[in-house]
Amino acid sequence: MFAASFFLVLVAMGVVLIRAVRGPTTYDRILAVNVCGTMTVILIALAGFLVGRPAFLDLSLVYAL
């Protein structure tokens, strides 16, 4: 379940990065970079659960701050 979630977040991050590069306006690009940062926090937390190290959740919260 977590592996599928990790893969889907990676796919969504790829789509967001495409929007960051090809965004029609500057605001679209800024929003896409912000969403990419949020997805990075989610990926760190999911990676922690996948490898059995829940301490990664703390790391993801620190990254979010």
N, C-alpha and C positions, 0 to 999 in steps of 0.2 A: 504494500500500500504506500509506504513512504518512498519507495523507489519510483513508483509511477508518479507520485506527486513531484518528486525531484525532477524527473524527466519533463513533466508538463510545465513546471516553472522555468526550466531551461529553454523550452520552446517559446514560451511567452516572453522570456527575456530576449530571445533572438528577434522576435517580432517588434518588441519595443526598441531594440537597437536599430532596426531598419527605419522605424519612425524617427528616431533621433537623427539619422543621417539624411533621410529624404523628407523630413517634415516641411510642410508648406510655409509655416511661419516660425518665427523664433520662439514663440510661446509653446508651440507643439514640441520643439526640441528640448526646451527647458523641462517641460512636464515629463517627457520621455526619459531624460536623465534622472529625474527625481524618482520615477517609477523603477528604473533600473537599480537605484540604490536601495529601495525598499525590497525589491526581489532578491538582492544580494543578502540582506538580513534574513529573509526567509530561507534562502539556500544554505546559509551557514547553520541555521537551526535544524533544517532537515538533514543535512550532512551529519550533524551530531547524533541525531537519532538513528541514522543508518549505520554508523560505525559504533554505536553503543556508548557514546561519550556525551552525556547530557550537559557537561560543562560547556559545550559549544553554544548552548542557549545563552549562557552568560556572555560569551564572546559576541554573539549576535546583538545582544542588548547594548553592549558597550559600543559596537560599531554603529548602532542606530543613534546613540547619543552623540 
